[in-house]
Amino acid sequence: MITSPVRAERRLSPLRLYAAALDGRPTTMITEAGEERGLPVDIWAGAAGDADRMLLTRCAGPTLDLGCGPGRLAQALQGTGAPVLGVDLSPSAVRAAVGRGVVALCRDLFAPLPAEGRWQTILLADGNIGIGGDAVRLLARCRALLAPGGRILLDLAEPGTGYVRRRVRLAAVGRFSGWFPWCWVDHRALAALADWCGLRLVDHWTASDRRQAELIAVRP
């Protein structure tokens, strides 16, 4: 008996599905274990809220918004007169940010960036500690971008999460991306990871439903 070959699932670029999410299509992140987390793109593309302001009020000096998305935080910070640069790998996100008047670059944050070693503040909001799936590598990169005594402000996972690394993919309207690495970190794990990267956890707090923290670059 002749059988038809099973057609392989077509996997799209994560950036393509993220662009679809920015266009308003409901999109979820799915882990290898089958856990699903909706992408709150409506929040990312909206105006800065109360929890955002808890991060923004701690920004000082030139600020680098890594994974800036559509530019919500960079726009709010820029409105105060503070110098800020957004960086995102998604062309769609950068176009949206620039459309809001944000100064933003479409670039991998691990590639060369302007003013390396001179930024006073780095934002890793909206779970962007997960970028690349390796928090140690990301924190070390941020440390290299910071000026002495600079700070990192970020959102974290809920207490008890620890440090979790997974492969994930995006799903929207029956379409799936390929797998890519991501991670989640709570404040206790962050304190340990920071020590390895020339950073120190100086504060953590809860704002609305978000857990947030501040790290500072330890002087040599």
Rosetta silent file (secondary structure, phi, psi, omega in degrees, C-alpha in Angstrom):
SEQUENCE: MITSPVRAERRLSPLRLYAAALDGRPTTMITEAGEERGLPVDIWAGAAGDADRMLLTRCAGPTLDLGCGPGRLAQALQGTGAPVLGVDLSPSAVRAAVGRGVVALCRDLFAPLPAEGRWQTILLADGNIGIGGDAVRLLARCRALLAPGGRILLDLAEPGTGYVRRRVRLAAVGRFSGWFPWCWVDHRALAALADWCGLRLVDHWTASDRRQAELIAVRP
SCORE:     score description
SCORE:     0.000 S_00000001
   1 L     0.000  135.262  179.225    0.000    0.000    0.000 S_00000001
   2 L   -95.369  127.942  178.901    1.314    3.453   -0.903 S_00000001
   3 L  -112.283  153.928  178.425    0.867    6.116    1.738 S_00000001
   4 L   -77.956  139.830  177.461    1.191    9.855    1.411 S_00000001
   5 L   -65.545  146.535  176.805    4.237   11.396    3.104 S_00000001
   6 L   -74.580  125.485 -178.414    3.513   13.397    6.223 S_00000001
   7 L   -76.335  127.460 -178.294    3.912   17.041    5.406 S_00000001
   8 L   -65.591  143.804  176.925    6.382   18.726    7.743 S_00000001
   9 L   -64.646  130.967  179.840    5.074   21.558    9.862 S_00000001
  10 L   -80.032  122.376 -178.697    6.060   24.866    8.362 S_00000001
  11 E  -107.587  127.908 -178.179    8.040   26.860   10.879 S_00000001
  12 E   -97.540  166.218  175.130    8.272   30.612   10.501 S_00000001
  13 L   -65.732  137.406  174.168   10.812   33.045   11.857 S_00000001
  14 H   -55.190  -34.725  179.799   10.041   34.161   15.443 S_00000001
  15 H   -65.235  -33.895  178.878   10.481   37.742   14.201 S_00000001
  16 H   -67.917  -42.342  178.695    7.756   37.199   11.613 S_00000001
  17 H   -70.978  -33.096  174.994    5.279   35.950   14.216 S_00000001
  18 H   -63.881  -39.017  176.923    6.265   38.760   16.567 S_00000001
  19 H   -62.255  -39.024  177.475    5.499   41.204   13.755 S_00000001
  20 H   -64.271  -37.945  177.728    2.082   39.571   13.416 S_00000001
  21 H   -63.061  -41.149  178.791    1.558   40.032   17.154 S_00000001
  22 H   -64.967  -24.442  177.146    2.368   43.729   16.831 S_00000001
  23 L   -83.764    1.107  174.666   -0.286   43.876   14.111 S_00000001
  24 L   104.560    4.015  178.791   -2.845   42.646   16.628 S_00000001
  25 L   -82.186  128.086  178.246   -2.910   38.875   16.089 S_00000001
  26 L   -56.759  127.953 -174.644   -3.198   36.923   19.376 S_00000001
  27 L  -135.273  139.422  178.893    0.159   35.235   19.898 S_00000001
  28 E  -123.148  154.795  170.289    1.432   32.872   22.556 S_00000001
  29 E  -101.744  128.004 -177.701    4.826   31.624   23.665 S_00000001
  30 E  -117.173  129.442  177.388    4.898   27.846   24.083 S_00000001
  31 E   -86.525  167.759  176.705    7.615   25.994   26.001 S_00000001
  32 L   -59.188  -27.398  179.554    8.894   22.510   25.174 S_00000001
  33 L   -81.676   -1.553  178.250    6.827   21.285   28.118 S_00000001
  34 L    90.894    4.116  177.242    3.677   22.647   26.489 S_00000001
  35 L   -72.077  140.654 -178.380    3.184   25.625   28.829 S_00000001
  36 E  -119.592  137.495  177.388    1.592   28.610   27.113 S_00000001
  37 E  -133.479  121.200  177.606    2.018   32.295   27.915 S_00000001
  38 E   -69.216  144.059  176.133    0.169   34.961   25.975 S_00000001
  39 L   -86.262  117.313 -177.767    2.210   37.887   24.673 S_00000001
  40 L   -80.058   61.904 -173.544    0.705   41.079   26.170 S_00000001
  41 H   -63.971  -30.441  178.972    1.407   43.096   23.035 S_00000001
  42 H   -62.456  -34.085  176.731   -1.427   45.506   23.787 S_00000001
  43 H   -72.761  -45.110 -178.754    0.454   46.516   26.949 S_00000001
  44 H   -60.593  -35.858 -176.412    3.817   46.718   25.168 S_00000001
  45 L   -90.614   -2.161 -177.891    2.342   48.912   22.452 S_00000001
  46 L   -89.154 -158.725  177.637    0.345   51.126   24.837 S_00000001
  47 L   -89.551  156.199  178.566    1.319   53.987   27.095 S_00000001
  48 L   -61.117  135.784  179.980    3.600   53.557   30.110 S_00000001
  49 L  -105.290 -170.996 -176.602    1.683   52.475   33.216 S_00000001
  50 H   -61.213  -43.813 -179.570    2.220   52.692   36.966 S_00000001
  51 H   -65.102  -36.183  176.337    4.536   49.656   37.122 S_00000001
  52 H   -60.497  -40.680 -176.840    6.575   51.094   34.258 S_00000001
  53 H   -65.979  -25.628  175.414    7.028   54.320   36.186 S_00000001
  54 H   -64.228  -31.957  174.309    8.578   52.394   39.072 S_00000001
  55 H   -78.640  -45.627 -173.113   11.380   51.528   36.648 S_00000001
  56 H   -64.766  -34.255 -179.279   11.507   54.869   34.868 S_00000001
  57 L   -68.512  -17.548  178.693   11.851   56.934   38.044 S_00000001
  58 L   -92.958   -6.933  177.700   15.051   55.015   38.827 S_00000001
  59 L   -69.858  138.991  178.596   16.617   55.736   35.431 S_00000001
  60 L  -142.417  132.424  177.753   19.493   58.203   35.610 S_00000001
  61 L    72.542 -169.416  179.973   21.636   59.602   32.844 S_00000001
  62 L   -56.576  129.280 -172.551   21.910   58.146   29.336 S_00000001
  63 E  -121.207  136.045  178.079   19.674   55.065   29.177 S_00000001
  64 E  -110.093  117.497 -179.634   19.788   52.037   26.882 S_00000001
  65 E   -98.863   99.296 -176.572   16.448   50.233   26.459 S_00000001
  66 E   -86.759  128.728 -172.711   17.365   46.706   25.344 S_00000001
  67 L    70.463   47.862 -170.376   14.535   44.851   23.636 S_00000001
  68 L   -67.941  -16.149 -179.111   12.640   48.136   23.438 S_00000001
  69 L    58.186 -141.945 -178.473    9.781   46.666   21.395 S_00000001
  70 L   -72.998    1.873  170.300    7.339   49.317   20.143 S_00000001
  71 L    94.136   19.486 -178.101    9.020   51.913   22.353 S_00000001
  72 H   -56.996  -51.570 -175.955    6.624   52.390   25.276 S_00000001
  73 H   -73.734  -42.622  179.902    9.296   52.944   27.922 S_00000001
  74 H   -61.458  -39.440  179.083   11.761   54.789   25.709 S_00000001
  75 H   -63.639  -44.686 -179.519    9.033   57.206   24.623 S_00000001
  76 H   -64.041  -41.250 -179.128    8.015   57.918   28.217 S_00000001
  77 H   -69.684  -40.834  179.101   11.612   58.444   29.302 S_00000001
  78 H   -62.026  -32.055  179.135   12.406   60.570   26.286 S_00000001
  79 L   -65.604  -18.323  177.525    9.425   62.751   27.202 S_00000001
  80 L   -87.552   -4.207 -177.602   11.233   63.735   30.422 S_00000001
  81 L    93.055    1.399 -178.797   14.186   65.023   28.421 S_00000001
  82 L   -77.942  141.165  175.712   16.423   62.088   29.322 S_00000001
  83 L   -72.732  127.384 -176.933   18.732   60.741   26.595 S_00000001
  84 E  -145.459  141.717  175.734   17.585   57.232   25.648 S_00000001
  85 E  -125.448  127.144  174.461   18.333   54.765   22.866 S_00000001
  86 E   -92.950  145.044  177.372   16.111   51.793   22.075 S_00000001
  87 E  -134.708  129.731  177.571   17.544   48.582   20.622 S_00000001
  88 E  -151.245  148.021  179.924   15.508   45.703   19.222 S_00000001
  89 L   -81.076  -16.783 -176.622   16.124   42.850   16.797 S_00000001
  90 L   -87.531  118.153  176.218   12.632   43.163   15.296 S_00000001
  91 H   -59.982  -35.943 -179.968   12.366   45.556   12.327 S_00000001
  92 H   -65.274  -42.139  179.612    8.620   45.859   12.949 S_00000001
  93 H   -65.451  -42.164 -179.209    9.150   46.838   16.574 S_00000001
  94 H   -65.648  -40.132  176.503   11.815   49.389   15.684 S_00000001
  95 H   -60.754  -41.133  178.559    9.571   50.933   13.021 S_00000001
  96 H   -64.412  -41.887  179.581    6.804   51.231   15.604 S_00000001
  97 H   -64.360  -46.687  179.433    9.188   52.811   18.119 S_00000001
  98 H   -62.282  -35.333  177.145   10.569   55.286   15.588 S_00000001
  99 H   -63.511  -20.839  176.701    6.991   56.116   14.622 S_00000001
 100 L   -92.710    4.227  179.433    6.467   57.232   18.227 S_00000001
 101 L    90.966    9.309 -178.916    9.466   59.534   18.017 S_00000001
 102 L   -83.246  141.610  171.166   11.886   57.171   19.758 S_00000001
 103 L   -82.527  115.984 -173.709   15.534   56.997   18.735 S_00000001
 104 E  -145.235  148.978  177.593   15.986   53.267   18.089 S_00000001
 105 E  -116.718  140.570  171.756   18.311   50.839   16.322 S_00000001
 106 E   -91.807  100.382 -173.276   17.430   47.498   14.736 S_00000001
 107 L  -159.290  149.110  170.923   20.340   45.461   16.019 S_00000001
 108 L   -68.401  129.546 -176.778   21.313   42.375   17.965 S_00000001
 109 L   -67.552  -15.320  176.672   22.242   43.599   21.451 S_00000001
 110 L   -87.042   -7.783  174.241   25.295   41.330   21.373 S_00000001
 111 L   -82.384  166.187  178.297   26.571   43.176   18.285 S_00000001
 112 L   -56.363  138.269  179.801   28.540   46.424   18.681 S_00000001
 113 L  -127.322  157.575  178.747   26.423   49.277   20.065 S_00000001
 114 L   -62.229  148.449  170.839   27.043   53.014   20.429 S_00000001
 115 L    55.955   39.443  179.332   28.787   54.324   23.555 S_00000001
 116 L   -60.508  135.576 -179.838   29.740   50.937   24.974 S_00000001
 117 L    82.476    6.504 -177.729   30.949   51.272   28.554 S_00000001
 118 L  -126.781    3.064  179.906   29.334   54.696   28.986 S_00000001
 119 E   -78.574  135.930  179.281   25.634   54.009   29.615 S_00000001
 120 E   -85.599  -29.346 -178.324   24.366   54.998   33.069 S_00000001
 121 E  -140.154  140.415  170.701   21.179   52.896   32.939 S_00000001
 122 E  -122.919  131.926  174.849   20.046   49.795   31.057 S_00000001
 123 E  -100.174  129.703  172.113   16.401   48.734   30.896 S_00000001
 124 E  -126.188   63.051 -173.642   15.549   45.033   30.538 S_00000001
 125 L   -82.602  171.000  172.367   11.801   45.371   30.962 S_00000001
 126 L    57.937   37.295  176.781    8.946   43.019   30.054 S_00000001
 127 L    77.446   15.330 -175.952   10.895   39.837   30.766 S_00000001
 128 H   -71.160   -3.466  169.987   13.804   40.732   28.487 S_00000001
 129 H   -60.356  -19.044 -179.590   16.211   39.044   30.908 S_00000001
 130 H   -77.871  -12.585 -175.475   15.147   36.016   28.863 S_00000001
 131 H   -55.939  125.385  178.254   16.763   37.239   25.633 S_00000001
 132 H    86.372  -13.037  177.282   19.161   34.607   24.324 S_00000001
 133 H    72.927   13.688 -177.950   18.170   32.053   26.954 S_00000001
 134 L  -142.560   95.558 -174.215   21.340   32.637   29.001 S_00000001
 135 H   -65.046  -31.998  179.473   20.994   35.211   31.773 S_00000001
 136 H   -65.488  -47.022  178.797   24.686   35.079   32.679 S_00000001
 137 H   -61.682  -41.809 -178.799   25.749   35.934   29.142 S_00000001
 138 H   -67.080  -44.015  179.644   23.167   38.709   28.933 S_00000001
 139 H   -65.245  -37.378  177.083   24.099   40.242   32.286 S_00000001
 140 H   -64.710  -38.329  177.199   27.785   40.123   31.384 S_00000001
 141 H   -64.118  -43.990  178.590   26.985   41.917   28.130 S_00000001
 142 H   -61.645  -40.619  179.401   25.012   44.570   30.023 S_00000001
 143 H   -60.670  -37.349  179.687   27.898   45.002   32.462 S_00000001
 144 H   -70.117  -26.138  179.865   30.214   45.694   29.532 S_00000001
 145 H   -81.326  -23.452 -174.356   27.815   48.347   28.221 S_00000001
 146 E   -80.355  148.693  167.084   27.516   50.153   31.563 S_00000001
 147 E   -74.565  160.391  175.309   29.644   52.961   32.900 S_00000001
 148 E   -53.928  132.105 -179.832   31.200   52.386   36.354 S_00000001
 149 E    79.012    3.353  178.618   28.435   52.543   38.945 S_00000001
 150 E   -69.167  170.545 -174.927   25.722   52.225   36.282 S_00000001
 151 E  -128.535  154.147  171.049   22.490   50.339   36.908 S_00000001
 152 E  -117.801  130.328  177.785   20.274   47.716   35.287 S_00000001
 153 E  -116.420  129.192 -171.520   16.514   47.874   35.856 S_00000001
 154 E  -150.154  161.093  171.237   14.492   44.808   34.979 S_00000001
 155 E   -95.545  146.624 -175.648   11.352   42.729   35.359 S_00000001
 156 E  -127.187  169.335  174.158   11.651   39.282   36.921 S_00000001
 157 L   -77.612  166.232 -178.508    9.744   36.029   37.281 S_00000001
 158 L   -67.732  151.898 -179.432    7.634   35.340   40.347 S_00000001
 159 L   -54.963  141.791 -178.823    9.404   34.194   43.538 S_00000001
 160 L    96.786   -9.805  179.867   10.180   30.496   43.597 S_00000001
 161 L   -70.942  -37.715 -174.322   10.921   30.306   39.878 S_00000001
 162 L    73.642 -140.714  178.123   14.694   30.207   40.351 S_00000001
 163 E  -120.494  108.854 -174.969   16.632   30.187   37.087 S_00000001
 164 E  -117.454  127.175  177.744   14.776   28.288   34.367 S_00000001
 165 E  -116.790  131.246 -177.634   16.069   27.821   30.821 S_00000001
 166 E  -143.092  157.733  164.279   13.809   26.428   28.100 S_00000001
 167 E   -88.546  139.740 -178.201   13.396   26.232   24.365 S_00000001
 168 E  -135.816  167.809  171.520   10.262   28.060   23.296 S_00000001
 169 E  -147.890  163.220  178.565    8.395   28.991   20.137 S_00000001
 170 E  -100.781  147.847  178.570    5.672   31.433   19.150 S_00000001
 171 E  -135.631  135.968  178.274    2.244   30.427   17.900 S_00000001
 172 E  -154.765  124.073  175.043   -0.389   32.546   16.170 S_00000001
 173 L    50.383   48.785  176.457   -3.463   31.549   14.166 S_00000001
 174 L    76.065    5.151  178.074   -2.263   27.981   13.638 S_00000001
 175 E  -110.683  147.805 -175.392    1.241   29.018   12.611 S_00000001
 176 E  -129.261  146.820  172.564    4.378   28.254   14.604 S_00000001
 177 E   -88.109  171.076  168.497    7.894   29.634   14.738 S_00000001
 178 L   -71.077  168.492  179.753   11.015   27.566   15.066 S_00000001
 179 L   -77.114  145.573  175.412   12.352   26.891   18.550 S_00000001
 180 E  -147.026  156.677 -175.760   14.611   29.418   20.243 S_00000001
 181 E   -79.598  144.466  175.969   16.144   29.683   23.750 S_00000001
 182 E  -147.495  165.312  177.107   14.552   31.734   26.537 S_00000001
 183 E  -150.587  164.139  176.933   14.861   31.922   30.317 S_00000001
 184 E  -132.421  144.135 -175.848   13.172   33.182   33.477 S_00000001
 185 E  -139.175  133.093  171.850   14.874   34.422   36.654 S_00000001
 186 L   -97.087  178.978 -171.338   13.522   35.339   40.090 S_00000001
 187 H   -69.142  -31.794  179.196   15.205   37.774   42.469 S_00000001
 188 H   -68.422  -43.918  176.964   17.062   35.122   44.485 S_00000001
 189 H   -65.642  -37.594  179.785   18.585   33.555   41.392 S_00000001
 190 H   -59.927  -41.244 -179.204   19.340   37.014   40.025 S_00000001
 191 H   -59.157  -41.472 -179.831   21.399   37.886   43.104 S_00000001
 192 H   -71.125  -43.566 -179.051   23.621   34.837   42.563 S_00000001
 193 H   -64.545  -38.699 -177.856   23.955   35.312   38.799 S_00000001
 194 H   -60.800  -38.116 -179.151   24.768   39.006   39.192 S_00000001
 195 H   -59.175  -31.671 -179.341   27.775   38.244   41.398 S_00000001
 196 L   -76.773  -12.051 -171.180   29.367   36.313   38.545 S_00000001
 197 L  -116.328   14.220 -179.218   28.982   39.266   36.182 S_00000001
 198 L    74.072   31.063 -179.210   30.399   42.182   38.175 S_00000001
 199 E  -129.794  162.003  176.130   26.962   43.301   39.337 S_00000001
 200 E  -138.456  133.897  174.917   25.129   43.490   42.659 S_00000001
 201 E   -74.025  120.355 -178.001   21.424   43.275   43.452 S_00000001
 202 E  -110.015  -17.763  179.572   20.603   46.391   45.478 S_00000001
 203 E  -164.824  151.710  169.962   16.796   46.334   45.535 S_00000001
 204 E  -149.423  152.423 -172.360   13.748   44.380   44.403 S_00000001
 205 E  -159.844  170.949  175.149   10.045   45.167   44.723 S_00000001
 206 E  -116.974  131.249  177.476    6.571   44.417   43.392 S_00000001
 207 E  -127.546  114.174 -171.569    4.657   46.968   41.322 S_00000001
 208 L    57.165 -122.071 -179.868    1.112   45.931   40.439 S_00000001
 209 L  -101.741   13.095 -175.241    1.602   42.327   39.261 S_00000001
 210 E  -109.406  136.832  174.259    5.215   42.782   38.200 S_00000001
 211 E   -96.075  131.103 -174.145    8.367   41.852   40.112 S_00000001
 212 E  -133.395  161.693 -177.397   11.194   44.261   39.462 S_00000001
 213 E  -152.722  162.105  176.363   14.790   44.732   40.539 S_00000001
 214 E  -127.925  129.861  173.417   17.792   47.021   40.367 S_00000001
 215 E  -113.887  150.109  172.039   21.387   45.936   39.852 S_00000001
 216 E  -123.098  149.705  176.623   24.450   48.126   39.994 S_00000001
 217 E   -75.414  125.378  179.670   27.822   47.669   38.334 S_00000001
 218 L   -78.414  130.288  179.418   30.427   46.909   40.962 S_00000001
 219 L   -70.006  139.483  179.727   33.500   49.062   40.623 S_00000001
 220 L   -58.404    0.000    0.000   36.721   47.101   39.984 S_00000001
